[in-house]
């Protein structure tokens, strides 16, 4: 398939008018929609921004490649656009983007399409080719240029394959890529979240730079079609170093004992020489597949202590959330039934058993602690972490004790790995199945029993008493803070921290103190509801597709799904986030001013009846949502004024 089969002339924009990143994305999507290649503009736009949130697709060198793979796409298409003025696209090199390729791939894209998109990505490494693209004036010139370049690349590939086959026929050793007279050899893996563009651009950049440097290289790609050119055990053994240029998880155990340099896929594109030199010189951490020796170890030079702690904490919270949601909803339903049928009703007892303290909620802290520990010390730390979390539950050390148990168990296993490193190699097989579990559990359990349980039990009791006896003024301030945090990043670290704190208070009180849950839930319901209201009553400030997407936020907001506002926040972060933070903070503060207690960790409007002041809770959400919508509606510029 030719690249120009996907890059149809009707969608090309030879003079892009947009001057901002958001404007450029809108203009490209409009061209794509006009051709009938997408069926859901809002969903496609959401997926484009989701990819941008992972890392900018402004790859530098004046090129931007926003892309998405989603069911919103009818047929694989590439929209080409050219801007004479340039657009600030948050590019990796800080320079404006002048050439754009918006790639739209259907969810079940055929292998042929994916290979063609990969071929497109590889062409964009050629600076001479980019210069020629900038000088094109018509869609016909663009198509002719791509056809000629692809034909040239295919001819070169055929010649290379023929040379390779000839070498095999003469029983000559296979040359990977580079200088056959050089013994300098490195291997690499490239991967990006969607596996459409950056994966192959990084591959091509590394190969070209290695060829220039006279270095032999073998590159494995983890694209949409899966792993291609998979590295062999012999190649890994012979390599002086390993480069992993990836923004998603790749198989790492095979690199045990090798210097592994792990970087973002963008570094593979922009800094291939630096990566190759570091790999050749062994200037990278030695990777160990056992325990914590996985992808994170190779990135220690780029990871701050705060980022590391946050990542470990989020691993625990993300695994805990299904227990919170599933158990919490069943528990909330049981409370509703209890109002009608009484506490002795068998259905009430069943739901409370499944969802409550002897069911799903019984696992909250052990799961949290276990997966925090696993993030730090890998699989050997999971069991000690979970047991430490369970001990925290049973000793009243609660949520804080569980957090401490998780981090402690992880680092206990790290300590054991170093302490037992000098044992004979014959005992290596016993470490993961005997030594780490036994000593990890013993040390973790002893520290919990003699130190952490008494300390955090006391802290937990003190915290609950303080919260139970907060004066109205202090409670309102705390409600303002927690409510506002729910909107700062809508599912990110601030949001999760506020939610985790409220869950901790809730579980520590025996699932009765839902004051903080009321503040957090109200604050989290405001952003999507505010978006829905603003797009309904300030129609001249939103496109038709945004208004349609805004309607779904009524349902999402009422259900306490804050993430519904993310696409709008991504498109206009200053106005949307500021507006939502104000409204969420007010809603959270009002719940504490009115002393609302909501004994349910999830559910939104569907559990509002459980609150001691249900109507006041709904009023707090409504006031916060209206204020945010009003601020956003007045602040946002009309479409024609953008």
Steps between C-alpha positions, in 0.01 A plus 500: 500500500621849414514767767293721272217244517451617858601863445208602280526832319153619606605524863832681447534852640768691311467818708403422858341808659525398866757672721460283813530128570130468586405691187721282281348181641147639445580596139651159424205315655257717303670399176492135606132520593406669173642203308276257691800309639386531865159431653535664842688828510480536878642153567776541243596837647500351850738224388728752325531701822544183705806420286626858533473471880749210493759704312485764232482371143690807390812294434720796410661603175181687410283184497191408703324165475183500715349153474239268644381145454131478584162365393409859404700448177327345200806461279872547557592852388786748525419871480797700367521871583758773457530829689710785367495686833558205728301389804618475861431128553698432821756326280787308655755748366292805591473609136168570322348225285454571129410158360219292644389142453182412689479121497158340549512122538191284556489278806545186288745650253627249246867405507543653156382838629723481806805415291423793270473737795832367630656566159370858513656552842839379380504744206468796734849445644647618166561876533546546123161344442342734757653802325346386173162458670517858627542623144196320360211718388224257405362163616620348172858602577476347846370171359767486229774567754381221732457252215853567372653480848319178586609341173860598577478352850348175374771463235768550764330244723486243219870554427580453869297177517672370189840575653397323817384192312823497301700511822305206634554303179876553537472402869629838611402625847184707497567869539239672716520871412813711495866431429584132435859565609398636840451292815302785659149355537192620692138391502190714545126479554264780396136533605234767542147472646318480165781334307425688180755775451764566766595133529624488141645850492719410798604177327599682184684777686705247699587297190603804298714643776665162569585469132660846505700407812613165358319312776306178449148513640192281512165668579183324615174692455194458723235654275130448437573169326688373803873443537693495171868413441504339845847494655657157538674378814831488312466861382425618853798303632738654242376857543711746700186671619123518462289802408131492595337807345142438608197668652332172587601177670716259301640159590803568717600172670708396197743790567608367840862594570531743208547878519150626412435863409126571520373826358178641350441408138545868412867475602541222245383746236680813616811366681606179321873578514495561875315173562733297278815643660370435852406142407843437346678637806284303742386832646172359631372310808550123498157345465393220735186310410455357847298719732506869426725452198249608242432807294511738794858414600631622169338839548628587844721771361193679362254441789473726803427366848159667496410345164612159621289520817201621301533218248517239775203653682291514182572135432339417836205736455424387144479137613293599804239702309302203358447381858392851601256539212359146500477466878393860547209483259372174653540649847310811392216288358485309827457829690211594271333161555556535873290817509206306360541140617699533822846386605399135537378462143694213329569708188643779715720253686616338174598831340675623813690172532617512137580867485583588859763423760503124449479524119648740247577775754699252709755489215544875446805559717669161436464550122626858528803394707573192290513680168699793636753242618489321165571826315814540712626143543313320223323165555697385810370807686130442425433246777687682783328823396152347506560334838634830638187673372279238664685545829433875472127429462489264796701728730309823423808648327259540209567676172819675614639177641420325172689767304800461728481118474503513120804722473683317777439152350624617161825633639544198728512283188745744336717469814478120493600490135816694578569316825471158333689597185818330625345156538626223268333498160373149572255661747360754250199281433410497871491878536160574340323188627642473853739769623316815389153380614615373840738779597291768329191396697692461826667842484189680375277332756737570788532870412122529464433322831755678718527842334255601229176360645533686832621822337250517215221360716546799728526744209193352336294525820615859550418593138149354519436681829625828354279465193201404712548810714594756236340837545285622215760749378783248480272239345397744228864579419579129473193452280612786276844345460378145433229615259742719304759222480248283314507747210867591486593204277174300471629154574867586551710514818307783674166339425617157616664641814176669609298188425747270678496724810121491513493122455748470786277703733195306387647153556669599827164608642342163426337632180294759689685834477423612145553871555817511293339268242222757460753776428696287255197364320343844463829644375542216248146534365535871421741502197294285257173663614652847455614409148153369418331815629744737330468326162119510534453864603799661324456331163688767306818410694504132395501314169210274409707191581603646837135568581408141416787369707399736779162328530667173604664687787163534671495123547872478583479780754195359675683165517813655661720434196722809498699382196216606268638853513853403395462557122372854563775568754762375254370731228477811721684427826524849651132589476353154564724398790482837676122513468456143623739538795302799628166319476632174644658677797174681574301176475742320733494786750120514502474131588701569816317825580174305493665206685408246236597137557490268198592142602576371149831519310355520149177540305425871472129581487414131528622491861399854595198365691742349752617843613365638824402812302442366151338814358775722637762272342331533161470876555875524571575315173254720311643826638858397421405385149307818417783724625759309294276502192435875537871583536591281202215633286596863559876441472499285188512696175226463235600272212529782247728694735754216541 
